Amino acid sequence: MQRWCFPSPYDFFGLPPEYKPQIHEQLFQLMMHSKGGFTFDEAYNLPIYLRTFYLNRLETFYKKEATELKKELKKQRSRPTK
């Protein structure tokens, strides 16, 4: 019996092993910076588009938080002390 399929160096649907460190880095960042919002299993089983969305959203949140903190510190430094 002849197999009819698209030419691929892999016999399965998935990513090659060199992508594993990238995936686990994403999982670590998502679990760490969501402050317990995701377990490993939840993060691992998220569809890629959702995992990417949450990572981008966390990045936006923390950048905004850092900007606001810098503004607040600048305000405090500019106030005259007694």
C-alpha positions, 0 to 999 in steps of 0.5 A, spaced: 500 500 500 502 506 498 502 512 502 499 518 499 501 525 503 504 531 502 512 531 502 514 532 509 521 530 513 516 528 519 511 522 520 507 526 525 504 533 525 508 537 530 514 541 531 521 539 530 525 538 537 529 545 536 522 548 537 521 545 544 526 550 548 522 556 545 515 553 547 517 552 554 520 559 554 513 561 552 510 557 557 515 559 563 513 566 561 506 565 561 506 562 568 511 566 571 508 573 569 501 571 570 502 570 577 499 563 577 493 565 572 495 559 568 498 552 570 503 548 566 497 544 563 493 549 562 498 553 558 501 547 554 494 546 552 492 553 549 492 553 542 498 557 539 494 563 537 491 564 545 498 563 548 501 568 543 495 573 545 496 572 552 503 573 552 502 579 548 497 582 553 501 581 559 507 584 555 503 590 554 500 590 561 507 590 564 510 596 560 504 600 561 505 599 569 512 600 568 511 607 565 506 609 570 511 607 575 516 611 572 511 617 572 509 617 579 516 616 581 518 622 577 512 626 580 515 624 587 522 626 586 519 633 583 515 635 590 519 639 594 521 636 601 520 640 607 
